[in-house]
Every structure is written in structure tokens, then in C-alpha cells.
Amino acid sequence: FDALQHAMSRFLLKDGSVTVEPESSPTLGQGLRCGFLGLLHLEVVQQRLQQEHDMEVLLTSPTVPLRATLKDGSQLEVRSPE
């Protein structure tokens, strides 16, 4: 995981349009939730991580966080259907 964080931090110096935040899942363990400009951008980043940093990454289905405003005015962000 540390190697992945290091590779992504170096990559972010070249491509500031990617957003990255740490995430943990009971199934997959520690990882990074990354935001891309689209699926082509995701593929390019994956290829560059492999070529430039010798980093193999596991990709999961893209998800979009949803923000719901409740009747009391509070907001709730839903990141996963779990």
C-alpha cells in the first residue's frame, strides 16, 4: 500500500486533475479512491502507473458519491450502497 501511495503522489505532480483519498474496505483492504475525468483518463493513469512505476493496480467499478439533503436540512453523503 505504501508503494501505491508513493507512486500516486509522484504521479499527481504531473497530473493534478486526479483526486485521491485513502479508503479501506473489509473485502479489499486498504486502497485509494481516485477520481478521474472519465474512463479513458482512468486507463491512461493505470497504464502510466504500470509503465513509469512498475505498479499493478486493482480497479473496481466506478462509483459516484451522492449527496442527499434530508428534510431537516442536514446533508448526507453516500459513497457506497453497503
N, C-alpha and C positions, 0 to 999 in steps of 0.2 A: 504493500500500500504506500509506503514512503517513497518508493521509486516512482510510482504513478504520480503522486503529489509533486515530486521534484520535476518530472517530465512535463506535467501540465503547467507548473509555474514558469518554466522556461519557455514553453510554447506560448503562454499568454503574453509574454514580452513581444512576440511577433504578431499576434492576432488578438487584439483587445475586444473583439466582438463576441468572444465566447465567455459565457458566465459559468462559474464553477463554485459549488458549495459542497462540503462534506456531507455524506449521508450513510446511514447504517441500516441494514435490513437483516432480519433474522435468517432469511434464506440465503442471501448473497454475502452477508458480512459487510465490512467497511468498503466504501466506494466514494465516488464523486458524482453528483448530479450536475450535468453540464447542459447549458443552453446554447443552441446553435441557430444560425439564420435559416436553416432548412435541412432537409435530408442530404442534399449534395454537400453542403458545408460539413455535416457530420462525417460523411465518407471521406472527405478531404482531410479533416482533422485526424481521423483514425489512421489513414494511410501515412500521414506525416509523422504521427507518433511512432508508428512501426518503423518507418524508414530512418528518421532522424534520431530516435531514442531507443530503438530496438525494444519497443513496448507493445506487447499484445494486450488488447483490451476486450472485455466482455461487454457487449452492448445489449441493452434491454429495450423493449418497446418504448417509443417516445410517449411522454405524458405531458399534459398541460395543467399546471395548477389552476384551480378555480377559486375565486373569492366570492363568497356569499354574504350578503347583508341581511342580518336577521331582523325580525320585527322590532326588537328593542334598540336597533341601530348599530349593534356591535357587528364586527366583521369576522368571518371565519374563513381561513384558507384551507382548502382541501387539496392535498398533493397526491393522494393515492386512494384507491377505493377500499383499502384494507380497513 
